[in-house]
Amino acid sequence: MLRKHPAALRFAERYDPAERCISAVSHLELLYGCRNRTELRDLEELFADWFTEVVPLTPRVTESARELMKEFVLARRPDIGDVLIAATALDRSETLTTCNRKHFEFIPGLEIEIFRP
């Protein structure tokens, strides 16, 4: 969406604007990917236009992520950010939309929707 990819925009438009939210971790990952002030400004505009909420980490989400990491760290080596994102979706009983099924498919109870640009 940041790069105005038509498929990404069509995908996001399928959802009611009042229901579009993003985890704080995903927001931070996108900020980290900005290469200059223009991209940073564009990202902030995107968030203002497309998302109603940046979902913060809570103690309950953090504890859930810790338990997920303990369960899967040796067998799956999940990324810390992915575990926090999954724990956020689980805590809110929401579907996680991703292009990376393999990063999340092993997490029990997590509903995943795959986006293909």
C-alpha positions as CSV (number, residue, x, y, z in Angstrom):
1,M,0.0,0.0,0.0
2,L,2.9,2.4,0.8
3,R,4.0,2.1,-2.8
4,K,0.4,2.5,-4.0
5,H,0.4,-1.1,-5.4
6,P,-3.1,-1.4,-7.1
7,A,-3.7,-5.0,-5.8
8,A,-2.8,-3.9,-2.2
9,L,-5.1,-0.9,-2.4
10,R,-8.0,-3.1,-3.8
11,F,-7.4,-5.6,-1.0
12,A,-7.5,-3.0,1.7
13,E,-10.6,-1.4,0.2
14,R,-12.5,-4.7,0.8
15,Y,-12.5,-3.8,4.5
16,D,-14.6,-1.3,6.4
17,P,-12.3,1.6,7.3
18,A,-13.5,1.4,10.8
19,E,-12.2,-2.1,11.1
20,R,-8.7,-1.5,9.6
21,C,-6.1,-1.7,12.3
22,I,-2.4,-2.5,12.4
23,S,-0.2,-3.8,15.2
24,A,2.3,-1.4,16.8
25,V,5.0,-3.9,15.8
26,S,3.9,-3.8,12.1
27,H,3.9,0.0,12.3
28,L,7.4,0.0,13.6
29,E,8.6,-2.4,11.0
30,L,7.2,-0.1,8.3
31,L,8.8,2.9,9.9
32,Y,12.1,1.1,10.0
33,G,11.9,0.4,6.2
34,C,11.6,4.1,5.3
35,R,14.7,5.2,3.4
36,N,14.1,9.0,3.4
37,R,11.8,11.8,4.7
38,T,9.5,11.4,1.7
39,E,8.8,7.8,2.4
40,L,8.4,8.6,6.1
41,R,5.8,11.3,5.3
42,D,4.0,9.0,2.8
43,L,3.8,6.3,5.5
44,E,2.3,8.7,8.0
45,E,-0.2,9.8,5.4
46,L,-1.0,6.2,4.7
47,F,-1.7,5.5,8.3
48,A,-3.9,8.6,8.7
49,D,-5.9,7.6,5.6
50,W,-6.1,3.8,5.9
51,F,-5.9,2.7,9.6
52,T,-8.2,3.6,12.4
53,E,-6.0,2.2,15.1
54,V,-2.4,1.3,15.8
55,V,-2.9,-1.6,18.3
56,P,-0.4,-1.2,21.2
57,L,1.4,-4.0,23.0
58,T,-0.2,-4.8,26.3
59,P,1.0,-7.0,29.2
60,R,-1.4,-9.7,28.1
61,V,-0.1,-9.6,24.5
62,T,3.5,-9.7,25.7
63,E,2.9,-12.7,27.9
64,S,1.1,-14.5,25.1
65,A,4.1,-13.8,22.8
66,R,6.5,-15.0,25.4
67,E,4.5,-18.3,25.7
68,L,4.4,-18.7,21.9
69,M,8.2,-18.1,21.6
70,K,8.9,-20.7,24.3
71,E,6.7,-23.2,22.5
72,F,8.2,-22.6,19.0
73,V,11.7,-21.1,19.3
74,L,13.6,-24.4,18.9
75,A,11.5,-26.0,16.2
76,R,10.5,-22.9,14.1
77,R,12.8,-20.0,15.1
78,P,10.1,-17.4,14.7
79,D,11.0,-13.8,14.4
80,I,10.3,-11.7,17.5
81,G,8.2,-9.2,15.6
82,D,6.1,-12.0,14.0
83,V,5.4,-13.6,17.4
84,L,4.3,-10.2,18.8
85,I,2.1,-9.5,15.8
86,A,0.5,-13.0,16.1
87,A,-0.1,-12.5,19.8
88,T,-1.8,-9.2,19.1
89,A,-4.2,-10.8,16.6
90,L,-4.9,-13.7,19.0
91,D,-5.6,-11.3,21.9
92,R,-8.1,-9.4,19.8
93,S,-9.6,-12.5,18.1
94,E,-8.9,-10.9,14.8
95,T,-7.7,-12.3,11.5
96,L,-4.0,-11.6,10.6
97,T,-3.5,-10.6,7.0
98,T,0.0,-11.4,5.6
99,C,1.9,-12.3,2.5
100,N,4.0,-14.7,4.6
101,R,2.0,-17.7,5.5
102,K,5.1,-19.7,6.7
103,H,5.8,-17.0,9.4
104,F,2.4,-17.7,11.1
105,E,0.9,-21.0,10.0
106,F,2.2,-23.0,12.9
107,I,0.5,-20.8,15.6
108,P,-2.6,-22.6,17.0
109,G,-5.8,-20.7,16.9
110,L,-4.5,-17.9,14.7
111,E,-6.8,-17.1,11.8
112,I,-4.7,-16.1,8.7
113,E,-5.7,-14.4,5.5
114,I,-3.1,-14.5,2.8
115,F,-2.6,-11.5,0.6
116,R,-1.1,-12.0,-2.8
117,P,-0.1,-8.8,-4.6
